[in-house]
Every structure is written in structure tokens, then in C-alpha cells.
Amino acid sequence: MANHENQTAGAMSIFVGDHPALDFLNSVARLEGNLVDSLQSDRDVLEWLARAGWSVESGSADLRPQSLVQAARTLRETTRALVERRKAGKRVDPDALNTFLAESRSYLKLAQKKDGSLQLTRKWKQRTAGEILAPLAESAADLLANGDFDLVRRCQNDECVLWFYDRTKSHHRRWCSMATCGNRHKVMAFRQRRQQA
């Protein structure tokens, strides 16, 4: 999967995975027949993290040019390999992911909300690329350790490379999105029925 075309796609983010680690895998998607990576720059990674709910405070990290995007791509492909092996029922070697997890520097913060209730949140230090990506590495580790891999699936469209966690009540989700792959399948099936009639 790592040999995808480097097309500018920073604005493209697909959040259909119903799990942050799977959404991160989906930052590489097939568009018009080509694999496109939406992570082209450090800024793309920061925007993706913000959309996923992990904002990075501006100026908090001292990063070399492109170091965050390189680390993010490494984490993504490490996670992809582990998810694929786990899905196939094979043993996984967690060492590469553990390297990312070792970068995590977090603490709990207690804050009072506007209504007076208390809320406990986890905060991560954000000085290095590894620290910035720590919440995502933790999410991937949690999926691998605690996820129900009967419900972790790849879209059934043969052309699609997207993953999702089937959280539907019936657990019969087949498509990354009914609006895209599911609809294409319905249209194709309809055309085939009309041709046979």
C-alpha cells in the first residue's frame, strides 16, 4: 500500500471508518483509479488530526520540514500491516507500533465545564512528531488489542481500499459508504438485471 501516487490531496479526508485508526488508514484512497495520499505535508497531518479530534497547539512542536508527514506515513503503514495481519488471523509483531507508543507523554487534566460538572481529559505533550502522533498510535493499539476483528472490514467494492468498523445493529455493513460504493453496486446490479431481462 505504501507505493501510492503522490498527488496533491491535502483537502481530501475520508472519515467513514467509525474508528480513528481505520480513518487514518483511509487517508490513502482510490480516486479515479489511482491511489491518492491525502497526507502530503505536515500541515495536512495537522489538519487531519484536528478533524479527528486531536488538535495540536500552534508552535508547540519544533519539527524539521516534512518530519511529521514522514512519521505519520510510517505510523499509517505500520498500522495497516498490523490490521491486515490481525484481520487475516496471523500473528502480529507489535515492535514498530510500540516504538510510536514509547513516544507518548500524556497526563490527565481535570476541568470544570460551564454547567459546573467536572470533566477528565487526557492531554498529550506535543514537542516531537512522535508525541503529536501519540494519540493516534494509542488508538491503533487499542483497536488491535480490544477491537472485534469480525467487525473490522474492508469495503466489498473490489476497487475500494477503505476500511471500517461495522457498528451497525445487524453487523451486515458491506460498504465504506452507501453514498459511494454501495450506490455504485446498486446501479451496477440494476444494469445487469435490465440487460438480462
N, C-alpha and C positions, 0 to 999 in steps of 0.2 A: 504494500500500500504506500510505502514511502516514496515510490517513484511516480509521483503525480505531477502534472503540469503546473508550473509556477505562473499562473495567470493572476492578474490583479483582481482580488476578490474580497478585499478587506471589509466591504459593506455586507457581504453575504454571510449570514449566520443562520443556521438551521437549528431550531430548538424543538424537536419532536421526539426526543429520546426518553422523556419522562425520568431522566436521571442525569445529573451533571456530567458524570464520566462518559456516558453514552453521547450526550450532546457534544462533548469535546471531541469524541471520535468523529462525529458528524461535521466537524469543521473542515473535513475533506468530503466533497460531494461530487456526484457526476452531473455536469451541466452540458447539455447539447453533445453528449457522447464523450466528453473529456472530464478527467478528474481535476477538480479545482480546489486549491487550498485557500481557505479564507484567512489564514494567518500568514500574511506577507511581511509584516513589520511588528516591532514592539508595540506600536500604537494599536494595531489590530488585536493583539493579545490582550492588552489592557481593556479595550472596548468589549471584547468577548467576555472577559472576567466580570466586567461591570454588568453586562446583560445577564450573566449567570448569577449575579447577586454578590459578587466578591469585588467590590470597588477597591482600587489602590489609591492611597492618598498621593496627590501630586507631589513630586520632589522627594518622596520617601526612599527611593532606591537610587543607588549610584550604579547605573548599568552601562556597560560598553555597548557601542552600536550593534544592534542585531542580537545581543546576547539573550534577551528574553524570548524572542521568537525562536531562536535555535533551541533553547531549553524547553520551550513549550512543545515544539515539534518532537523532540526526543521523548518527552513525557507522553505525548499523544501516541506515538508509535510503540512505546513500551507498554502502555495501557492496552492498545489494540492487540498486540501479540498475546498478552495475558488473557484478555477477554476471549479471543478466538480459541486459545488453548483450553481455557476453563469451559467454554461452551461445547467444545469437542470432547470433553471428559478427560482431557490429558492433564498430566502433572504440570504445574507451573513453577518457574523459578522466580521468586519474588525479589531477588537481589537488586535488580535495576530499579524497581519501584521503591525498595527500601532506601536506596540512595537518595531519592527525592524526599521520602518521608523523614529522613535524618535531618533535612534542612528545615523542617518545621519548627518554628519558635512561636508558640501561642500561649495565651493566657485567657482566663475568664474575666469578664467585666460585668459588674452589677450596675444597672442603671435604672433610674425611676422614669416611668413613662408618664405622659401627660395626665392620664387618669389616676395616677398615684400608685399603680401597681408596679411591682419590680420585675425586671427582665434580666435574664442572664444570657450574655452573648459571648462567643469566642472571638478573640481578636488575634490576628497574626502579625508578627513583625514583618516588615516589607523592605528590607535593605538590599537583598540579593534576588536574582532571578529565581533561585530555588525557594526562597522564603515567599516570594509573590505567588508561586505556583503551589505552595504547600496545601492550601485548602482543596485544590483540585486533585493533588496526589492522595490526600486523605479520603476524598470522595471515591476515587478509583479503588483504593484499598478496601474501603467499606463495601463497595459493590462486589469485589472479588471474594471477600470473606463472608459477607452476610446476604448477598443477593441471591434470589431464587433463579438459577440459570435456566430453569424450564420456561421462565417468563422473559429472559433476555433473548431478544431475537433480532435477526437481520430482516429487513424488508423482503417480502417474497417476490418483488419485481426483480427479475434476473439482472436488469440493468442498473439497479439501485444499490448503493453501498452503505446506506444508512442503517443504524441500529436503534432499537427502542426497548424499553422495559414495559411489558404488557400489563398495565394496571387496570384494564377493563374488568368489569364484573364477571364476564363469562370467560375471560382469558383466551379469546379467539381472535385477537388483533393480528392482522396479517401484513398491514402496510405501514410504512413510516407515516403516511398521511393519506386519508381518504381523498383529500382535495387534489393530490397529485397522483401518486402511484395507484391508489385504489380506484380513482376515477379512470385512469388510463386502462386499467384492467377491465373495468366495466364496459368501456367503449369498445375495446378490442373484442370482448366476449359477445357484445351486441352485434358487431360487424360480422363475426364468424357465424352467429345464428342466422343473420339475414342472408348470408351467402349460401348457407346450407338449405334455406327454405325455398 
